[in-house]
Amino acid sequence: MTPRKLLNLLRCELDKFKRVPRPRSAPFVAVLDVTNHCNLKCPFCPTGSRRDSGRGTGFLDLSVAQRMADELGAYLVSVKLYNWGEPLLHPRIADFIRIFRKRRVFTVLSTNLCIANTRILEDICDAGLDYLSVSVSGASQAVYEQYHAGGDIQRVLSNLRHIQAYKRPAARSAPWSR
C-alpha cells in the first residue's frame, strides 16, 4: 500500500459516505474478466449452462490490462482477474498477474481448479499471484458433480496439492487459498 493508494482509498470511501455525485477518486478495486470460456457446465452458472446472451466467447487482450495498469495502477489496491469465465484457461493469465504486480496491485483469482495443465499453476505462483479462491461444492465426486458438471474433484484436490508442493521449496506463502 503506497501513500497515494491509501489517500485515494480514503477519498473514495469519504465520497461514497457523503454520496458525492462526481467522486474525486479513482477506483481502488478493479474486476477484469480475462475470459468468458469455461471448461465445466455448471447448471446454475450462466457461462457453464451456456446462457451467453448472444455474446461470443474469447480471451481478453493483454493490452487492455496493460492500459488499465498504466492509467489506474497508481491508485488500485487490488484487481480480481475473473468474473464469468475460468481464468486459468487464458493462456497468458500469468502475464496479467505480472502486469499488476509491477504496480504493487494485490492480485486475486477465483477458479474451479479443474484443469489438466499443472504448468499454469506453477506460472501463476511464479508470477506472484496473491490470493487464490477455489470453488468446491462438495466433498465427494457425487456431490461435487451436481453443481460442477463435468468436473473431477480428485483433479481439483491434486491441483491444490501440486500448488502447495510447488510453493514449499521456495518458501512461498502466496498465493493464499481458501
C-alpha positions in Angstrom: 0.0 0.0 0.0 1.5 3.3 -1.1 0.6 6.6 0.4 -1.1 7.6 -3.0 -3.2 4.4 -2.9 -4.2 4.9 0.7 -5.2 8.5 0.1 -7.2 7.5 -3.0 -9.0 4.7 -1.0 -9.8 7.1 1.8 -11.0 9.8 -0.6 -13.2 7.2 -2.4 -14.8 6.0 0.9 -15.4 9.6 2.0 -17.0 10.4 -1.3 -19.2 7.3 -1.0 -20.1 8.2 2.6 -21.0 11.8 1.5 -22.9 10.4 -1.6 -20.9 12.7 -3.8 -22.3 12.6 -7.3 -18.9 13.2 -9.0 -16.2 11.4 -7.0 -12.8 12.9 -7.0 -11.1 9.5 -6.5 -10.1 6.8 -8.9 -11.3 3.2 -8.4 -9.2 1.2 -5.9 -10.6 -2.2 -6.8 -10.9 -3.5 -10.4 -12.6 -6.6 -11.9 -11.1 -7.7 -15.1 -12.8 -10.7 -16.7 -9.9 -12.3 -18.7 -12.1 -14.8 -20.4 -15.7 -16.0 -20.6 -14.6 -19.5 -21.5 -15.3 -22.3 -19.0 -14.3 -26.0 -19.0 -17.3 -27.0 -16.9 -21.1 -27.0 -17.5 -22.4 -25.9 -14.1 -26.2 -25.8 -14.3 -26.7 -22.6 -12.2 -23.9 -20.6 -13.9 -24.8 -18.5 -17.0 -21.4 -19.4 -18.5 -21.5 -23.0 -17.6 -25.0 -23.5 -18.8 -24.1 -21.7 -22.0 -26.6 -18.9 -21.5 -24.3 -16.3 -23.2 -26.9 -13.6 -24.0 -25.7 -13.5 -27.6 -22.0 -12.7 -26.8 -19.2 -14.7 -28.3 -16.5 -16.4 -26.2 -13.0 -15.2 -26.2 -9.9 -14.1 -24.3 -9.2 -10.5 -23.2 -6.2 -9.0 -24.9 -3.3 -8.3 -22.6 -3.1 -4.8 -23.9 -6.3 -4.0 -22.1 -4.8 -4.9 -18.8 -1.6 -3.0 -19.6 -3.6 0.1 -20.4 -5.6 -0.3 -17.1 -2.4 -0.7 -15.1 -0.9 2.3 -16.8 -3.9 4.5 -16.1 -5.0 3.3 -12.7 -2.1 1.3 -11.3 -1.0 4.1 -9.0 -4.5 4.0 -7.3 -5.5 0.4 -7.5 -5.2 -1.7 -4.3 -6.5 -4.9 -5.8 -7.6 -6.5 -9.1 -9.8 -9.5 -9.5 -8.8 -11.3 -12.7 -12.1 -13.3 -13.0 -15.8 -12.9 -13.3 -17.8 -15.2 -15.6 -15.1 -17.4 -17.0 -12.4 -19.8 -15.9 -9.3 -17.6 -15.7 -6.8 -20.5 -15.8 -8.0 -21.2 -19.3 -6.4 -17.9 -20.5 -3.0 -18.9 -21.9 -1.5 -15.6 -20.7 -3.0 -15.4 -17.2 0.4 -15.3 -15.6 1.2 -12.2 -17.7 -1.9 -10.4 -16.4 -0.7 -11.1 -12.9 2.8 -9.8 -13.7 1.4 -6.6 -15.1 -0.5 -5.7 -12.0 2.2 -7.0 -9.6 4.6 -4.5 -11.1 2.2 -1.8 -10.0 2.0 -3.3 -6.5 -1.6 -4.2 -7.0 -2.9 -7.2 -5.0 -4.0 -9.9 -7.5 -6.9 -12.3 -6.9 -8.1 -15.3 -8.9 -11.2 -17.4 -8.4 -11.2 -20.8 -10.2 -12.7 -24.2 -10.4 -9.1 -25.5 -10.5 -10.3 -28.4 -12.6 -7.7 -28.2 -15.2 -5.1 -30.7 -16.6 -2.3 -28.2 -17.2 -0.3 -28.1 -13.9 2.3 -25.8 -15.6 -0.2 -22.9 -15.5 -0.4 -23.4 -11.7 3.3 -23.0 -11.4 3.2 -20.0 -13.7 0.7 -18.2 -11.6 2.8 -18.9 -8.5 5.9 -17.6 -10.2 4.1 -14.5 -11.4 3.3 -13.6 -7.8 -0.5 -14.3 -7.5 -1.5 -13.0 -4.1 -4.8 -14.8 -3.5 -6.5 -17.9 -4.9 -10.1 -18.8 -4.3 -11.1 -22.3 -5.3 -14.8 -23.2 -5.9 -15.5 -26.7 -4.5 -19.2 -27.6 -3.9 -18.9 -30.9 -2.2 -16.5 -33.4 -0.6 -17.3 -36.4 -2.8 -17.5 -36.7 -6.5 -21.2 -37.5 -6.4 -22.0 -34.2 -4.6 -19.3 -32.1 -6.4 -20.5 -33.0 -9.9 -24.1 -32.0 -9.1 -23.0 -28.4 -9.3 -19.7 -28.6 -11.1 -21.0 -30.6 -14.0 -18.1 -32.2 -15.9 -15.7 -31.6 -13.0 -13.4 -34.0 -11.2 -12.9 -33.4 -7.5 -9.8 -35.6 -7.5 -8.2 -33.3 -10.1 -9.1 -30.2 -8.0 -7.5 -31.8 -4.9 -4.5 -32.9 -6.9 -4.0 -29.4 -8.2 -4.3 -28.0 -4.7 -1.6 -30.4 -3.5 0.5 -29.5 -6.6 0.4 -25.8 -5.7 1.3 -26.5 -2.1 4.2 -28.7 -3.1 5.4 -26.2 -5.7 5.3 -23.3 -3.1 7.1 -25.3 -0.4 10.7 -25.4 -1.7 10.8 -21.7 -2.5 9.2 -20.9 0.9 6.4 -19.0 -0.8 3.4 -18.0 1.2 1.4 -16.8 -1.8 -0.9 -17.5 -3.3 -3.1 -17.8 -0.3 -6.0 -20.0 -0.9 -9.4 -20.8 0.5 
